[in-house]
Amino acid sequence: MVYSAINISHAEHANRRMLPMSEHSKKYPVKAKTIIGWREWCALDSLGLPAIAAKIDTGAKTSSLHAFKLNFFETSEGTRVEFFIHPLQRRKHPEIKCSASVVEMRSITSSNGIAEVRPVINTVIALGEHRYTTEITLTNRDEMGYRMLIGRQSLAPRFIVDSSLSWALGELDVDDLYPANFTPEIT
């Protein structure tokens, strides 16, 4: 019989009681999670981004996307923001114009300890075979290595990060994704 000491309660741990796997799975249902690397390709179709290289950042609570030339405007449905993105690292082409509803303005403290008020948007992210809505803050990440960070809130229910892996969900050729005549298809 296979036994498990994973996810046992404090009382069970204190009594050093091992649960048979069949009893363990009844008491502690666990959904399988996808293993991802420290960097992965993701898509933000509603923003017209078929792929963007993202650094997986378990130290960041919220995901963050490189954005510049932000322009806020009001509609009958609330505040929206237009912005531009350079989806490829160390490249100024393509420059993609995006638009999204602003959920709120939020103070975010970056890894260097500086707080910045950023717009928060909700958008669907595709990471491997997973597609789900997530919160993303917009900030200028032009000087950063990756144009997007994916934080804990987006990762926790679906993924386990193996920091020894890169592109675990597959590698992409950026020249195929963003050819010289690229125009985004916003869904």
Secondary structure, 3 states (H helix, E strand, C coil): CCEECCCCCHHHHHCCCCEEHHHHHHHCCCCCCEEECCEEEEEEHHHCEEEEEEEECCCCCCEEEECEEEEEEEECCEEEEEEEECCCCCCCCCCEEEEEECCEEEEEECCCCCEEEEEEEEEEEEECCEEEEEEEEEECCCCCCCCEEECHHHHCCCEEECCCCCCCCCCCCHHHHCCCCCCCCCC
